[in-house]
Amino acid sequence: MHAVRDLRVLLQLRDFRSLLAARLLSQGADGVYQVALATFVVFSPEKQTSAAAIASAMAILLLPYSLLGPFTGVLLDRWRRRQVILYGNLLRTLLAAVTAALMVAKVPDWLFYASALSVTAVNRFVLAGISAALPRVVRGEKQLVMANSLAPTAGTLAATAGGGLAFAVRLAGTNVDAVVVLLAAALYLCSALTALRMAPGLLGPDPSLLQPHLREALLSTVRGLADGLRHLAERRPAARALTAMTIVRFCYGAVTVMVLMLCRYAWTDNESDGLALLGITVVVSGAGFFAAALVTPWAVGRLTAFGWIAVCAALGAVLVPTLGLLFAPVPMLAAAFVLGISTQGTKISTDTVVQSSVDDAFRGRIFAIYDVLFNVAFVGAAAVAALMLPPNGKSVVLIVVVAAVYAAVVAALVRFRRR
């Protein structure tokens, strides 16, 4: 009942509702766009996809931005974050429309990936800005914990719903990938319009810290990045939470690639059935994210943030091999639900630790670094999975490695709490 009351109070905050709406529309569009790309790359009948091809696609889409990500954090601490949300989503609307045109034109893969990369790069920039702005629309640490349970999880559910919508449109007809991408463009535009409900200076940073000229901001990038890293080094809890989140994200990425291959080759005989099964898996994982949002505030209140992260990692260490080694759809769906709880519970806790441990003037830089770790962990997991997975996706070794990594996180966190 306390959680329901706290949530009701939170939703009465107009600015929080506006920021949440912008996030939901933005991440809903992300879900539509990402599923459109995945189905175009993995489930197109003319493509013979391998784990290595999936890893290559992830690297092309994520790594270039990851190299530039820390530099964008300096801009997030100088530009008005509301303007970043507004113009970032307008830019994504245009770029997504370009991607749809390239799909129809059947251009070389490198040109398609370049367009998709542009959308992804702006996407991470906008989400980092939203995360950095969240403390500006709530009051006190208690509301911040609840907001971090609601906002990221609701955003993930919106992305899941967007993905489900994209699956439905994709299954309803053939050669509709460009239509799905245009749907994502429309949702990006709605997110941009929602940002107009907030005052330009509402989301920070403070006016005294603004450095509005791009040239001045870029010249100070290197110094600002170094300051951000030093600030993070001085905030040991934030650094430890980011490390745990990165490792848990790695495990989630490795299992994701394996499930993609199982849906494509091991569990079904055709692309349509594989796509439908993947859609069910995404929905079940989203249910795990929702369960994490309900449980995490209560769990953090009793176990602390790091205690709950340890429990989330322990769930993965025990249940992933128990369920995954059967290599059957129903047990793997149960594993997807568990990983949804584990991954989202860890993320909510990490967001809270980072936001409450670092100063507002550094949040943009820290969350940009957070985003880079998020992306690099996923790409690294895809690369490792590509080395281990056979063509049908069944790998005992990968399951055992993932369980061992989860167990290592638990051991490290238990040791940290005892110290």
SULVENWO-V917190 format. One line per field, one symbol per residue. ss: DSSP state (H for helix, E for strand, - for the rest). phi: phi as a letter, one per 30 degrees, with the letter a starting at -180 (. if undefined). burial: b if it has 9 or more other C-alpha atoms within 8 Angstrom, else e. Layout:
ss = ???
phi = ???
burial = ???
This chain:
ss = -HHHHHHHHHH--HHHHHHHHHHHHHHHHHHHHHHHHHHHHH--------HHHHHHHHHHHHHHHHHHHHHHHHHH----HHHHHHHHHHHHHHHHHHHHHHHHH---HHHHHHHHHHHHHHHHHHHHHHHHHHHHH--HHHHHHHHHHHHHHHHHHHHHHHHHHHHHHHHH----HHHHHHHHHHHHHHHHHHH-----------HHH----HHHHHH-HHHHHHHHHHHHHH-HHHHHHHHHHHHHHHHHHHHHHHHHHHHHHH----HHHHHHHHHHHHHHHHHHHHHHHHHHHHHHHHHHHHHHHHHHHHHHHHHHHHHH----HHHHHHHHHHHHHHHHHHHHHHHHHHHHH--HHHHHHHHHHHHHHHHHHHHHHHHHHHHH-------HHHHHHHHHHHHHHHHHHHHHHH-
phi = .ddddddddddddddddddddddddddddedddddedddddccdedccdbdddddddddddcdedddceedddddddbddddddddddddddedddddeddddddhdeedddddddedddddeddddddddddeddcbbiddddddddddddddddddddddddddedddddachcedddddddeddedddddddddcdecddideedcdbddedddddcddddddddddddddceeddddddddddddedddddedddeddddbccbcbdddddddddddddddddddddddddeeddddcciddddddddddeddddddecdddhbeddddddddddddddddddeddedddddccdedcdddddddedddedddddddddddddcddedidbddddddddddedddeddddddddd
burial = eeeeebbeebbebeebbbbbbbbbbbbbbbbbbbbbbbbbbbbbeeeebbbbebbbbbbbbbbbbbeebbbbbbbbbbbbbbbbbbbbbbbbbbbbbbbbbbbeeeeeeebbbbbbbbbbbbbbbbbbbbebbbbbbbbeeebbbbbbbbbbbbbbbbbbbbbbbbbebbbeeeebbbebbbbbbbbbbbbbbbbeebebbebbbeeebbbeeeebbeebbeebbeebbebbeebebbbebbebbbbbbbbbbbbebbbbbbbbbbbbeebebbbbbbbebbbbbbbbbbbbbbebbbbbeebbbbbbbbbbbbbbbbbbbebbbebeeebbbbbbbbbbbbbbbbbbbbbbbbbebbeebbbbbbbbbbbbbbbbbbbbbbbbbbebbebbbbbeebbbebbbbbbebbeebbeeeee
